């Protein structure tokens, strides 16, 4: 078997608009296509022995053990690999459950689709599942445990930590979109101008001064002490001389910790001798030259959490420990503790496994113990100097037991430091009595406090401490979203996108939009190139200045990775025509329509899908949509539109020369086509259709008719507003039009316009595309022969798997199918082809350049025009 391709879906996609995180593996079964599982001797038994937990997979049988029934009866290996990939992720602590396997257009080649938790782990699972299946087929042994451990490690490398993860999960529960901004814990919540950010548990709203104060333990202590907050006595020390002065002034026992430390790093507690004290300072100075040396307060380690200056939770923390039974060694006791099903690798479970490290070894050494020592029955031994959960500690929720005066104290501390998300470390016998009475003290104030101890305490009630964070960032009435208008279809997407963006700009909003020629914010080009995929969409949605997003969504991005957003407010589908068929498993126009339909399927129930009623495939999409629908048509008597509007629906038609909105039984004439430059006085039929979709998108987005009308009048087809879309240059003796038409449907639309042009001689510069089917390229040649009196065949820069000779031959064949006499010139380089056309132009001729690289072609035509003395 051979893996041909692995794609990672990160948003709504061809395979599912509901399940966004999918691995799509293209797998060639090769000889296994002829060998279903019931024809491989011993395979079902070996599979069940290696991964018995597959028994829980119900498969199509609908009962536990259903998958094994299928394997015994006989199923194809792609199906088996799908289930293995899901199960090994689940065994590694990533509970995934969606999968499907579908045959591609090539026999024996399958799309194996399954969900993932972290992308790198999903890719590893894809490859491992094939290797596992091959080992089982061959009857070889396989180290499954190694794969499971590797998947755990990949999960921990990639996943958000429990604190950040809990905030993101709470945001997702509220349908707040989020984007991870780096490999670590920096996350954007919300889109565009409405966004907030978190990094671990520091938020956009958190004061940087407060964070700096919390990190400076001396300044924190001084501020708290001045506010009559009980804190341990202590001094900052740099050397042994300072240390000696501290001992004389405060006395033993003491604590040493780095001045700028966090998470308990470099801290040593309960130091009772000079030697212990010197060693404690040395450990702390690995992290900071300045060391806090303060009185060791007896009691229990507590953490209070304050969010938005309100107390929300408290917990008692206990360091990783074992209790002797009189017969087991310390190492054996650790293994017993780690066997607790609540403990796991990293953050995968409520508790973390206890790992023997240098701190543990130092504790054992100080007590004249080793890992082989046997503890007396009932004797407890702390294995870490601090109570952090990440080192194996435990926590007990005490939220409901905290004394009211302590609650007031904790909230005061957060205000004093200025931290809106604040962790207060307290050493005290308990929190049920005021600290001022029980001798307790505040040890530290923490920015970015960990939430894990509150989310999943070892004992007591779990607390959803992420909830008040989201309440703080997005209080009632504050939206996290900006309007998203998405445009899909085969042709007309870019023009429609640009026109919608132009209309919305009339409202004064800052608009970000993506097109096949670049990413724009207002009128500024941010990035050039084909920017119609999910990465480009995220670029817009990440920008904090953008108030409305208008996103062109092409098939390539949807198939490659899915959409760059989960939901949109408005979706426009222009049309569906044969283009790129045979690529990415999309070999029929019906499959292509399903790709395009991904976009309207993401519209919110309260939003609108705007569909071309003149296109059967687009019109058919309405049946699968759960949102409002608006229809547009070039035919003012379209039964589809009229029937829809009679039922109270919304539509738009081209009637009596006007772009008209139909609202129920009422008409709103928006503008006469003759006043809309992109329609070329109504001769560019395809642009009338684009304009109808655009005005509906604007209307349902609550743009006024006045602003829509003004935008239609001022949207002039030009290199600035519509580069490569019917850009017309009038020379002294001839006219040049430059367009991006790159498929048969697009050429037909241009052909209708060219047929209405009054010119003595019509010349076309055309090309084939290497990744199209033979019949598609031949059709392009046929359309060119219908349009032009003279044809120049050039070639795209990227041949996409074909030879120049092949492509030119197919174009010529198409031309000759229609017209045996039309003159043909073969000039492969686009620049030379344009030079030839301009240099040999007849008087009153019309030259149509179907361009590959729009910016270069535009520059070349502009230069030629400048030589005549003016550009237009």
N, C-alpha and C positions, 0 to 999 in steps of 0.2 A: 504494500500500500504506500501511497505517496501523498504527502500534504502539498497541495498546489498553492494554497494561499490561506492566510489567516487575517481576518479583519476584526476590528474592535468597534462595536457600536456603542455610542455614548449618549444617544438621544433617540427620539422617535424614528423608526426606520422601516424598511420594506418588510421585515419579518414580524415586527410588532410595534404598534404605536403606544402600547401600554407599558411594555417591558423594554426599558431603554438600554440596559447594560447587557449586551449580548456578544458572545464570540461567534463569528461566522467562519467556519473552517471549510474550505473547498478540498475535498478528499477524493482521490482516485483509488478505488478499491482494487483496481487491476484484476488479478486472477481471482480475488475473493468475491468478485461479482458473480462468479459461477459457483461459489461455495457458501451457501447460507449456513447458519450455526448448527443445524441438525445434520449437516453433512461433514462436520469436522469432529472426528472421533474424540470423545472425552472432553470436548470444549465446555459444555454446560457445567459439568462437574468441577472442572478446574476453575472456572469463573466463580462458581458459588463458594469454592474453598478459599480462593484468594480474597474475595470481597463479599463476605456473607451478608453484610448490611444492605446489599442491593435487594434483599428480600422485601424491604419496605417500599420498593418502587412498584406501583400498581400497574403502570403502563395502560394499554387500552383495555386490559381485562377488568380494570376497576377494583381489584382486590389486592391485598398484600400478597407478594409472591407472583403477581401478574407478569412482571418482567421476566422472571425465570421460566414461567410457562411459555412465553413467546420465544425465549432462547431455545428451549427444548423442542418446540414445534418447528422452529426454523425462522430466523430473521436475518437481515443483512447486517454486515459488520459496522456500517455507518451508524445504525441504530444502537448497537451495543456500545460503540465508542462514545456516543452522546451520553448514555447513562453512566458510563465509567467516569467521564469528565465531570458530570454533576456530583457523583458520589464521592470522588476523592477530594473535591473542594469541601463538601459537607464534612467529611472526616477530619479535615484540617481546620474546622471551626468556621467555615463560611457556608451558611445554610442557603443553598440555591436549589431551585426546583424546576425551572422552565427549560424545556428542550424540544427540538423537533428536527427531523432529518428529512430532506427532500431531494429527489433526484434532479440533477441539472439537465440541460439540453443535450449533454453528451452521456452516452450509456456508460454506466459504471462510475460516474463522477457524481458525488453527492455534496450538498450543502449540509454540514452538521452544525446545528445552531443550538447554543446553550447559554444560560445566564452565568454571570460571574459576579464576584464581590469586589475584587481588585483586578485591574486589567492585566498586570503582569502575571498574577496568579492564574487568571483565566487562560492566558496564552500558554503558560507552562502546563496547565491541565490538559489543553488541547493536544500538545505534543506528547505528554506522558500517557494519555489515554490510548493513543495509537500504539505507542511502545508496549503498553500493557497488553493490548489486544494481540499484537504480534507475538509476544512471549507466550500467551495462552494458546494461540493457534499452534505454535511450534512445540508446546509442552515443556517450555523452559521455566525455571524458577525465576521469580521476580521480587525485587526488594521494594515492596509497596511502602514500607515504613519510611524509607528514604524520601520518596516522593511526598508523603504526607508532611514530613518535617520541612522539606524545602518549600512546600506551599504555605506552611505556617510562617516561615521566615519571610517569604515574599509578602504575605499579608501584613506582617508587622512593619515591614519596610515601607509599605505603600499606604496603609490605612491611616485615617485620622485618629489621633489619640482619643481616649474615652471622654475627656472633657469637651474638646472641640467637636467630636462626633455627636455628643449628646445635644449640643446646641444646633448643629446641622439637622439632626433628626427631628428636633422640635420645630425647626423652621419648615422642614419638609412636610411635617404633619399639618402645618397651617398653610400649605401650598405656597410657601415663600421659596422662590427659586434660589439656587446657590451655585457658585463657581469656585472651584479650588484654584488659588492663584499661584501656588508654588508646591514643591514636593513636601513641604512641611505643614504647618498648621494655619497658614494665612488663607482665609476664606472670605469670599464676597457673598453677602446675603442680599438678595434683591438685585434689580437691574438698573443700569444707567444712573440717572440723577437721584433715584430713590434708594440707592444701595447703602448698606452699612458693611463694615468689615469687622472680622474677629481674627485674632491670632492667639491660639490656645484659648485662654479666658480673658484676654485683654480685648476690649471692644473699641470701635471708632470713637465712642463717647468717653473713653477712659483718658484721664489727664496724664500727659507725659511727665509733668512735674511730680504727680503723685506716684507714678511708677518709679521715678528716680529716687524719691524719698523712701519708698518701701525697700528699695535695693540698698540704700545706705542705712544700715542698722543703727549707727550712732545717732544720725539726725532723727530717725524715727523714735528712738528711745528718748532723746532729749525732748522732742515735741510731746510725747505721751506723758513723760514725767512732769513736764511743765503744766499739763492739763489734769494733773492729779490721777493719772491712770497708774495702777500698781504695776511696776516693772522691776526686774531683778537688778540689784546693784552690780555695777561692773565698769570696766575701763577698756580702752583700746590699747593694745600692746603691740610692740614691734620687735622686741628682743627679750632676752632673759632678765635684763635689768628691770624692764617694765613689768615683767611677769612677777618678779620678786616683790616689787612695790604693791602689786595687786593682792598678792597672798597676804601680806602684812596688813593691808587695809581692810580686806573683805573676809579672808579666811577660807578654809576648805569646807565642804566640797565645792568644786568649780566646774564650769563648762567653757570650752573653747570652740570658736567657730569663725570662719572667715567673715570679714566685714561685709563683703559683697556676695556672699554665698546664697544658695537657694536649694530647695528640695533636700535639705539635710546634708548636702555635700560638705565634707571636711569638718563636720561637727563631732566632738567627743564629749561625753557627759560623765558626771559623777567622778571627777578627778580628785583623788584624796592624798596624793603624794607629789613631791617635787618632780620625780622622774616621770610620773604619769602626766603631769602638767606640761613638762617640756615636750614630751612626745605628742600631746594634744596640740600644742602650738605648731609643731613641725607639720602635722597633718593638715591643719588649717591653712598654713602658709603655702601649701601646694596650690591653693586657690586664690589667696589674697595675702599680700605682705602685711596688711593691717589685720589684726586678729582681735575679736571681742572675747574678753575673759570676764565672766560674770558668775554670780552666785548660782549654784545648782539648787533649783527649787524642787523639793520633793512633792510627789503627787502623780497624777496621771496626765498624759499628753492629750490635749483636746484641740479641736479645730472648730471655730465658728465661722460661718459663711454669711457675708452681708452683700446683697445685690441691690443696686439702686438705692443704697443707704437704708435698706430694710433687712433685718435679720431673717434668714430663710432656713438655716439648718445648723446643726452642731453634731459632732461625733467625737467619741473617745477613740484614740489610736493606740494600738499595742504593737511593739516591734515583733518581727518574726521570732518565734520561740518554739521550743520543744519541752515536753514534760516527761521526766524519766519514769520507767516502769520497773527498774531494778534489774533488767536483763538485756535490754537492747542497747547497742552503741548509739552514740549521737548521730552518726551517719545513718543508721537504720531508723532512728526516730525521725530524721529529716525526710527520709523516703516515705515513711508512714504518713507524715503530715502532707507531703506532696501528692500522695495518692488520693487525697480528698477530691472528689469530682468537681468541687467548686474552684479548684486551683488549676492553672494552665500556663501556657507559654505566653509571656508578654501580657497583653491586655485582653486576651481572648475570653477570659472568664472573670468571675467576681473577684477571685483572689489570684495572686501570682505565686508561682513556685518559688520556694526558698532556694537560693543559689549560694553555695559556699564560696566566699570571696575573701579578699585581704582583710576586710573588717571583721568577718567571722573568725578568721584564723587568729587575728590579734586578740579578740575577746577570749577565745579558747586558751591562747597562750598566757594571758594575764591570770587566768583561773587554773593554770597548770593542767589543762585538759587537752585532749585531741579528739579527732573524729571517731577514734576507736574506744574512747572512754565510755563507761556505762554510768548513767545518772541514777542516783537513788530514786526509788519509787516516790512519785509526788513532787519531786524537785523540778522547778521550772528553770530554764536557761534561755536568756535573751541572746539571739544570734546576730543582732544588728544594733548599732548605737542609736538609731532613730526609728520612728514608727511609720515610715513611708510604705504605702501599699505596694509600690513598684518593687520593693525589695523583699516582699513576702509578709508585710505587716497585715494586721486585721483592723477592722473598724466596727464600732458599735454606735448606732444612731441614738442620740440623746436630745433631739430637737424639742420634744414635748416636755422635757424635764428641766429646761434652762430657766433659771430664776429671772423674773421681770427686770430686776436691777442689772443683771448681767446682759440682758438683751439691750437695754438702754446703753450700757457701757460699750458693747460691740458696735452699735450704730454710731455712737459718738466717735469711736476710733476711726471708723471709715470716713466720717466727716472731717476729722482732724487731719488725716493724711490726704483726703480728697480722692479716695479710690471708690469708684462706683461698683466694681467687682472686687471684693476684699476678703482675704482669708486672715483670720486672727488666731495665732497659735497661743494657747494658754496652758500653763502647768498649774494644776490645782487638784485637791482631793476629789472635787466634784464640781458640777455647775449648778447644782440645785440650791446652793446658798451663794450669797454675794461674794465675789473675790475679795472684797475689802474685809470680809469677816473670816474667811477660811484660810487666809494666808497664800492664796494663789496669786499668780502674776502673769502678765502678758509678755511672752518671750519675743514674738516677732509679728510683723504685719506683712502679708504677702500679696503682691500683685500677681496676676495669673494663677490663682489658687486652683489646685486640682479638684475636680468634681467627683472623681470616682468613689471616694469614701462615702459620699452622700447618695450617689446614684445606686450603688450596689454595696451597702454595708454588709459585713459578715453577720451581724445580728441587728435586729430592729427593722423599722420601716424604711424602705427606699424613698428618697425624695427627688422629685423632678425639679432639680435646681436649675435646669436649662430654661424652664418656663419663664421665670422672672427676667432672665436675660433677654429673651425675645420680646417680652412685654415692655422692657425698657427701650430696646432698639426700635420696635414698631408698636407704639401704643395704639389703642383703639382709634380708628379713623385715619391712621397713617398707612398708606399703601407701600408695598415693597416693589411694585411693578411699574414699568412704563408701557404704554401701548406698543404692541408689535403687530405690524402688517406684513404678512409673508406672501410672496408671489411665486407661483409655480406654473409649469406649462412647457411646451416645446419651443414655441416662438413668441416673440413680443414681451418676454419677461423683463428685459432690461429697460425697454421704453416705458412699460407700465410702472416699473419700480421708480424710475427717474421722475415720471410725471406725478405719481403719488407723493413722492418726497417733495417735489416742487409745490404741490398744492398745500401740503401740511405746513411747509415753511411760511406760507402766507398768514398762518395763525400766530406767528411769532415764536413758535416752538423751535428748539434746537433739534434738528433731525440728523440721525445717522443712518446711512444706507449702504447696501452692498450690491455690487453688480458684476457682470462678466469683465468689466474693465477696471474695477478698483473698489476700494473702500473710501467712503466720503463721510465727513461730518460737516454739515451745512454745505458750503461750496468748496471745502478744502479736501484735496485728494490726500488721503493718509497712506494708501498703499496701492500700487498699480498691479495689474494682472487679473486673472480670473479669480474673483473673490466671492464665489457663490456657495461655499461650503460652510461647515459648522465652525471652523476656526475663525473665519471672517465674521460670522454672526456673533460669536463670543467677543470679538474685538469691539464691536459696536455696543454690546450689552455690558461690557466691562467699563466703558467710558463714562466717567462721572458727570460729564456735561450733557449727555444725550437725554432728551426728553421723549422722543418718539423714534422707534426703530422701524425702518422699512427694508425688508430683507429679501433679496432674490435667492431662491432655493433651487439649485439645479440637480439633476438626477445623479451626477457623479458624486456629489457630497453626500446625498441621501444613501446611496449604495455603499459608499466608502466608510462612513462613520455615523450616519444618521443626522438628524437636525441638530443645530447648535442651541436649541431652546426646546422646552417641553410643551409649552402652550402658546398660542397667539390669539390676538383679539379679532383679527380679520385675515382671511386667506383669499387670494385671487388665483383662479386657475384659468389661464388664457386659452389653451387648446392642447390637444395631444395629437402629435403626428409622428410618423416613422422617422426616428433619428437615433443613432448609436445602437440600433438593434443588433443583437448578437454579442453585445458586450456585457460583462458582469452577470451573465445568466438571464438577461432580459432579451429574449429572442422574438417576442411578439408585441404588437402594439397594445394588446390587453394587459400584458405584464408591465409595460411602460406606464400605462394609465394607473396601475396600482402603485407604482413608484411615486407618480405625481400626486396621487390621492393621499399620501402620507401627510402632506401639508394641511389640507382642509380638515383632516381627522384630528389635528391638534387644536382646533379652534375651541375656545371655551364655550360651554353651553349658552352663555349670554352673548357670544360673539356672532360673527357672520362669515359664512363661506360664500364667495361670489363666483358663480360658475357661468361659463359660456354655454348658453342654451342651444347654440347652433352646432355644437360639437357633441355627438352622441355619447362618447366616452366620458367627457367632462360632465355632461348633464346626468349621466348615470351615477356619478359619485354621490349625488344627494341622498341616495338610499342608505348609505352607510354612515351618515353624519348625524351627530348629536348636537346641533347648533342651529341658529337661524340661517336661512338660505336666501340669497338674492341672485336673480338671473339677469343676464344681459344678452341682447341679440341685435344683429344688424337688420333684422326683419321686423318692422313695426307691427306686423300681423302675426308674429310668432305665437302659435297656440300654447307653447310651453310657458312663455312669459305671461301671456294674457290670463291663462288659467291659474297660474301661480298668484298673480296679482288679484284676481277675483276672490281668492281665498284669504285676502288680506296681506299677501306677500309683497315683496319689494322687487322692482326690476328696473332695467334701463334699456331703451331701444333708440335706434336711429330713425326718426320719423319726420317726414317733410323737411329734411335738411337740418333738423335739430338733434342735438344730444339731449335726450329726454329721460327723466326719471319717472317711473310709474310707481305710485304709492297707493295701493288698493285700487280704487277707481279714479284716482286723480293723476293729472300730469303736471310735472314741473319741468318746463323747458329751460335747460341750463344754459345752452349757448348754441348758436348756429355754427355748423361745421365750417362754413366759409371763414369764420372768425377764429378758427382754431388752427394755428400754423402747421401742426404735425399731420393734419388730415390733407394738406395740400388742396384746399378748397373742396374736400370731399372725394378726391381721386385716390387717396391712399386708404383703401377700405380697411386694411388690417390695422391701421392706426386709429381708425374710428372705433373699431372693436376694443383696442387697447384703452382708448379714452373712456369708453363706456364702463369697463371694469374699474378704471381708476376713479371715476366720479362716484361710483357706488361705494368704493372703499373709503373715500373721503366723506361721503354723506353719512354712512353708518358710524364714522369716527367723529361725528358731530362738527364737521367743518361746515361753515355757512355756505349757502349757494353763492353769495357774493364773492367769497374767497375762492371757491371752486372756479367760478366764471373768470375771475381775474387771472388765476393761474393758467387756465386753458389758453387764454389770449396771449400770455407772455412766455409760454413754453415753446420756444422757437427751435426747430430741428437745426442743430449746428454742432460743430466740433466741441463746443464748450458744454452744451446741455445734453446732447445725444451723440457722443462720439461713435462713428461707425454705423449710425442708423440714419440712412437717407440724408447724408451730408451732401448738399448740392453746391457746386462751385461754377459760376458763370464766367467763362473766359470770353475773349472778344469774338471768337468765331465758332465756339462750340461750348458744350456744357458737360460737366463731369459729376457723376453721383457715386459716392462711396458708401457701401453697405456691407454688413457682416453676414448676410444670408448664407447659411452653411448646410442647409438640407433642402430636400425637394419642396416641402411645404413653404419654407421661407422664399425659395426661388419662385414658386408660383405666385406668392403675394407680390414680390417685386415685379414679376412679369405682368401682372394686372396693371400696375402703375406705369411701367415702361410702355405698355401698349397704348396708353392714353397720351404719351408724350409726343408732341409734334416735332419730328426731327427728320432730316434728310437721310441720315445713316445712323444705325444703332449698333454700337460696338460693346461687347462684353468681355471682361477679363474674369475667367472662372478657374476653379481648381477642384480636384477631388480630395477626399480625406482618407487617409490610410486605414483608419479603424472602422470603416463602414463596409457593409456587404457589397458584393459586386453589383447586385441589382440596384442598390441605392446610388452608387456612383454613376452607373449607366443612366439612371433617371435624371440625375443632375445634368448630364450632357444633353438629354432629350429636352429638358426645360430650357436650357441655354439656346438650343436650336430653334425653339419656338419664339424666343425673345429677340434675338440679335441677327443683324445682317452680316456681322463679322465677329469671329470669336478668337480670343487669345487665351490659350491654356497655360496657366502658370502652375507652380507647385508650392504647397505649404512647406514651411521650414522643417516641421516634424512630419516625417513620412509615416510614423506610427505602425511600423511592422511591414510595410509594403515597399516595393521598389518604385522609383519614379516612372519607369517604363510601364509598369502594370497600371498605375493610376491614370496616366495620360491615355493609355490604350483604352481603358474603360470609358473615359470621358469622350474620346473620339468616337467610340462605338455608339454611344448614346446620341451624339450629334448626328452621325450618319444614319441612324435609325429614322431620323425625322427629315433631315435635309442633306442630300448628297452634294449639293453645290456650294453651300456656305463656305467662305474662305476661313481656314483655320491656321493660326500661327502658334507654334509651341515655343514658349519662352519661359523656362522653369523659374528663374529668379523674379520675384514680384517687382522689385525695383526696376529691372530691365523691361519687364512687361509693361509697366506704367509709362516708362520713358518712350517705349515704342508707340503706345497708344496715343500719348499726347503729341509726340513728334510727327505722327502721321495722321492726325485728326483732320477730317474733312470739314468744310464750312457747314455750319448748322447741324453738326452731328451731336449725338448724345452718347457719352461713354459711361458705362456702368462698371465700376471696379468692385468685385466681390473680394474683399480683403481678408488676409490671414492675420497680419500684425497691424492693427488699426493705427496706433500712434505713428509708426513709420510711414505708412501710406498717406496719412493726413499731412505729415510734415513734407513729404515729397510733393503732394498736390499744392500745398500752400506755397512752397518755394517757386513752383512753376507759375502760380498765379501772381506772386509778388513781382516776378520779372515783367509782367504786363503792367505793373504800376499800382495795382490795388488788389486787396485780398478778395473782396466781394463786389 
